[in-house]
């Protein structure tokens, strides 16, 4: 299927982004970002980009919020989601590439977002496919989250840092691994290949695994190591960390 990525513009399109949050993450009403918030984001320098099917229905979206840290101006990527029936067609990457182009047009060269440390698919996408790096771990970042994907675990998050003009990102977007394959890593931290399977069969083990990954990555970050790579096989997955 051919998708068109463009800014959401109408009240109905912003309302569709509300519906997508329920379908993708299963959020209850109290955790949903409202349509008027998306409208205001677009009117204050941010972006709400939708991926539309040939019939005009929205299949996914990404949201960029203007942000500042001291004198550093950047975008915070608030949401990126694709409907389950449109997954595994490169749509998430297409949305992120469009987000990058929109940021560069606005004079923004850096984007941050959060992701679950135990989600191997997301880790691979963010680090290998997009070229982001990670050096911050935030335990229980959001507090209790009722999303069907959180699976009642604490909402631990890693902070992805996307330097849009870096050689690393350019390499990743060209379809190459951003980290040199022959380079020996300073540390490796394993995570479940399929978190949902672990939670379903042994929820106590999933919580224990989360605690171990949290402790290991926090220790690495104290040592000033940075996540620069991610590897996975049919049975296991792990982060690669380097001193940079």
C-alpha positions, 0 to 999 in steps of 0.5 A: 500500500502507498501511504501519504505522510502530511500534516494533520490539519482539520479537527476531524484529523486531530480527532482521529489521532485520539482514536488511534491512541485507544486502538494502538496503546489501549489507553483509558480516557484519562490518559488520552491526549485530546484533539485540541492539544494536537491543534495547539501543538501545530499552532505553536511551532510543533507538528502532528504528521499523519500517514494516510491511506489512498482512501484517506483514512489515517494509519499512523501518526507522529507528534513533535512538541517544541522543547528547550533545555537551558539554551538548547532548542529541540523537539520532543517526540511525544507520540509515534504510533501505527495501527496494528493492521499497518505494521511491518510495512516501514510506516513508522520509519517513514513517519520518523523520516518525515518528522526529521525533515520537518524539524530541519526545515524549522531549524531544529537539529535534535529530537528526543523521545522515550521508549520502554527498555524491555521492548526489543522491537522498539530498541532495534528500531530506535537505535539501529534503524534510526541511529539514536543513542541513549545515555539516560534511564528514568525509572517509573517515568510516568508512574502507573500507566494503564496501557495494554502494552505496559503490562502492569510493570513500572513505566521505566523509560530510556531517553532516545537522542536523535542528532538529525545531522550526525554521520551516525543518523545519516548512515542509519537512514541509508540502511547501514548499521550506525555502529561499526560491526567489528568494534568491541563493546565496552558493555552488553546488557541483555533484555527479553526478545519478547517481553509480552511472552515473558509477562504472560507466562511468568509475570514475576520473572518479567518484573525481576528482569526489569529490575536487573536491566534497570540496575545494569543500564544505570550502572553503565550510564554512571560509567559514562557509557552510551547505548550505540548498538542493539543486536538480536537473534531468534532467541535473545537480544541485547544492548551494546554500550560504548564510551564516546 
